[in-house]
Amino acid sequence: MEPVIALPRLLLPLLVVTLAACSQAVPAPVESARAAMAAPVPGKTVAPAAPKITVHRDAYCGCCHLWVDHLRTAGFDVEDRVEDAMSPVKDRLGILPQHASCHTAEVDGYVIEGHVPAADIRRLLREKPPIRGLVLPGMPVGSPGMEVEGVDAPAYTVLALNRDGSTTPYAEHSP
């Protein structure tokens, strides 16, 4: 039996390039090469782009930046907008006082009010229900950005904000 000669990893690509250069094949035009590089590889899935979310917040709120960090950690592409006044933003997006929290976000045509978990936002974007968005009124302890070490947080409910302004339960959370 003949011994198998193992080529170092760097020699194999060099050998392939050398053999390709010596072949009689006509090189493809640049456009074809670019198209081939951009074409998906059969059997491989391309990861979807990170969801883009615009967060409107007050500069002096101590928890909004923690929620922004939560979204970024969950893979969202966050545009963090510090606003001079939040009331005009909430009015424009139809957030009623009873649904209000400290920050308001917009993602893919939906409004997100308060410390809504990223998993609920991803579910919303996946299911695309015919609602205006999600709200988590107030600032519930234990919600993303409102965690307090050593405190047993109560359960909270994220609400679906319907087009008529009413709400229905969307997700229950027990931190």
C-alpha positions, 0 to 999 in steps of 0.5 A, a space after each residue: 500500500 502506498 503512503 498517503 501524502 498530506 498536503 499542508 492546508 495552505 498548499 491545497 488552495 495554492 494548488 487549486 489556483 495554479 491548476 485553474 490558471 493553467 486550464 484552457 477555460 475562459 474566465 467568466 465575466 466579472 458580473 457573473 463572478 459577483 452573481 455567483 458569490 452572492 448566490 445562496 448556497 443550496 442547503 444553507 439558510 441565510 440569517 434574517 437581518 436584525 429587526 430595526 426598532 426605533 426607540 423614543 426615550 427621555 434623556 433623564 430616565 434611568 431605565 430606558 437605556 437598560 431596555 435598549 441594551 436588552 433589545 440589542 442583546 436580543 439581536 435588534 438593530 436599535 435606533 436610540 432617539 433621545 426626545 425633548 418631549 415624549 408626549 408628542 411621540 405618544 400622541 402621534 402613535 396613539 398611546 393613551 395615558 392608561 397604556 403609557 410607560 417611560 419609552 415608546 418604540 416603533 418596529 415594522 409598523 407596530 408601536 411598542 410601549 414600555 418594557 415589553 420583552 424582546 421575545 414578545 416583539 419577535 413573536 409579534 413580528 413573526 405572527 404579524 397580527 392585525 393590531 397596532 402594537 404591544 403595551 406594558 403600562 407603567 414600569 413593572 418590576 422584573 420586566 426587561 430593564 426593571 430587574 432589581 436584584 434580590 426582589 421577587 418580582 410579581 407577574 405582569 401581562 403584556 397587552 395587545 393594543 388593538 386598532 380601536 384602542 382597546 387591549 387584550 392580554 398578549 403574553 404573561 410573564 413571571 420573572 
